[in-house]
Amino acid sequence: MAGTINKVILIGNLGDDVKMHYFDDQNCVGRFPIATSESYTNKQTGEKITNTDWHNIVVRNGLAKVCEKYLSKGDKVYLEGKLRNRQWEQDGVKRYSTEVQVNEMTMLSTKKNIDNTQQNQQPAAQTPKSVAPEENDDLPF
């Protein structure tokens, strides 16, 4: 293969609410962490072990506004994007960060949607059964 590819696909849960930074009327950046987990059973002890990895997520502009409006801590999302490494100096110390810059996002479960659905659902009114005699429609069952 002659080329290279930088693509990340993650399904995970938000570890915090989306933190927004607005630059002007049209540009903004949203940041939030997501957790992905992997579980297995230790064959020697029979103990279930779960490993969790944390990922720094960056969304921009329109997608950032959608995330801010609909996502909150604990929500499950599907993300596609690319890895970016950043380097900066703080107090004379070099700092490094790896981020996933997202260009596609699908909400898999959101607390806001679940809460709204539960509030809007009311017990269905029971309709009385018909007391009219059944008609013979010549069906074999």
C-alpha positions as CSV (number, residue, x, y, z in Angstrom):
1,M,0.0,0.0,0.0
2,A,1.5,3.2,-1.1
3,G,-0.4,5.7,1.0
4,T,-1.1,6.1,4.7
5,I,-4.2,6.4,6.7
6,N,-5.1,8.1,10.0
7,K,-8.6,6.9,11.1
8,V,-10.0,6.3,14.5
9,I,-13.4,4.7,15.3
10,L,-14.6,4.6,18.9
11,I,-17.7,3.7,20.7
12,G,-17.7,4.9,24.3
13,N,-19.3,6.8,27.1
14,L,-18.7,10.5,27.9
15,G,-16.7,11.0,31.0
16,D,-17.8,14.6,31.4
17,D,-20.1,17.2,29.8
18,V,-18.9,18.9,26.6
19,K,-16.7,22.0,27.4
20,M,-17.1,24.6,24.7
21,H,-14.8,27.4,23.6
22,Y,-16.2,30.1,21.2
23,F,-13.8,32.1,19.1
24,D,-16.2,34.3,17.1
25,D,-19.7,34.1,15.7
26,Q,-19.1,31.0,13.6
27,N,-16.1,29.1,15.0
28,C,-16.1,27.0,18.2
29,V,-14.4,23.9,19.6
30,G,-15.9,21.4,22.0
31,R,-13.8,19.0,24.1
32,F,-14.8,16.0,26.2
33,P,-13.3,12.7,27.3
34,I,-14.8,9.3,26.4
35,A,-14.1,6.0,28.0
36,T,-13.9,2.7,26.2
37,S,-13.8,-0.5,28.2
38,E,-12.7,-4.1,27.6
39,S,-13.6,-7.0,29.9
40,Y,-12.2,-10.5,30.2
41,T,-12.1,-13.3,32.8
42,N,-8.8,-14.2,34.3
43,K,-8.5,-17.9,33.6
44,Q,-6.4,-18.6,36.8
45,T,-8.6,-16.8,39.3
46,G,-12.0,-16.7,37.5
47,E,-12.1,-12.9,38.3
48,K,-13.7,-10.6,35.8
49,I,-11.3,-7.8,34.9
50,T,-12.2,-4.6,33.1
51,N,-9.7,-2.3,31.5
52,T,-10.8,1.3,30.7
53,D,-9.0,3.6,28.3
54,W,-9.7,7.4,28.2
55,H,-9.7,9.4,24.9
56,N,-9.6,13.2,24.5
57,I,-12.2,14.2,21.9
58,V,-12.3,17.4,19.9
59,V,-15.3,18.5,17.8
60,R,-15.5,21.7,15.8
61,N,-18.2,24.2,14.8
62,G,-21.6,22.7,13.9
63,L,-20.8,19.3,15.3
64,A,-19.5,20.9,18.5
65,K,-22.8,22.8,18.9
66,V,-24.8,19.5,18.4
67,C,-22.7,17.8,21.0
68,E,-23.1,20.6,23.5
69,K,-26.9,20.6,23.0
70,Y,-27.6,16.9,23.2
71,L,-24.7,15.1,25.0
72,S,-24.0,14.9,28.7
73,K,-21.8,12.8,31.0
74,G,-22.6,9.1,30.7
75,D,-24.0,9.2,27.1
76,K,-22.9,6.6,24.6
77,V,-21.6,7.8,21.3
78,Y,-20.1,6.4,18.1
79,L,-17.2,8.6,16.8
80,E,-15.0,8.7,13.7
81,G,-12.0,10.9,13.2
82,K,-8.3,11.1,13.2
83,L,-5.5,11.2,15.8
84,R,-3.6,14.5,16.4
85,N,-0.7,14.9,18.7
86,R,-0.2,18.3,20.2
87,Q,2.9,19.7,22.0
88,W,3.3,22.8,24.1
89,E,5.4,24.2,26.8
90,Q,4.0,25.1,30.2
91,D,6.2,26.5,33.0
92,G,9.3,25.4,31.2
93,V,8.0,21.8,30.9
94,K,7.1,20.3,27.5
95,R,3.6,18.8,27.5
96,Y,2.1,16.4,25.1
97,S,-1.5,15.4,24.3
98,T,-3.1,12.9,21.8
99,E,-6.6,13.9,20.7
100,V,-9.2,12.4,18.4
101,Q,-10.4,15.1,16.1
102,V,-13.9,13.9,15.2
103,N,-15.6,14.5,11.9
104,E,-18.6,12.1,12.3
105,M,-20.6,11.4,15.4
106,T,-23.7,9.3,16.1
107,M,-25.5,9.4,19.4
108,L,-26.3,5.9,20.6
109,S,-28.0,6.8,23.9
110,T,-28.5,10.1,25.5
111,K,-29.8,10.8,29.0
112,K,-31.6,13.9,27.7
113,N,-33.5,11.9,25.2
114,I,-34.4,9.2,27.7
115,D,-35.5,11.8,30.3
116,N,-37.7,13.6,27.7
117,T,-39.2,10.3,26.5
118,Q,-40.1,9.2,30.0
119,Q,-41.7,12.6,30.8
120,N,-43.8,12.5,27.6
121,Q,-45.0,9.0,28.0
122,Q,-48.3,8.7,29.7
123,P,-50.2,5.6,30.4
124,A,-52.3,4.7,27.4
125,A,-56.0,5.0,28.0
126,Q,-57.7,1.7,27.8
127,T,-60.4,1.5,25.2
128,P,-63.4,-0.6,26.0
129,K,-63.7,-3.9,24.0
130,S,-66.4,-4.0,21.4
131,V,-69.6,-5.6,22.6
132,A,-71.0,-5.9,19.1
133,P,-71.3,-9.5,17.8
134,E,-68.5,-10.7,15.6
135,E,-69.1,-10.9,11.9
136,N,-68.4,-14.1,10.0
137,D,-65.8,-13.1,7.4
138,D,-65.2,-16.6,6.1
139,L,-61.6,-16.8,7.2
140,P,-60.4,-20.3,8.0
141,F,-58.9,-19.2,11.3
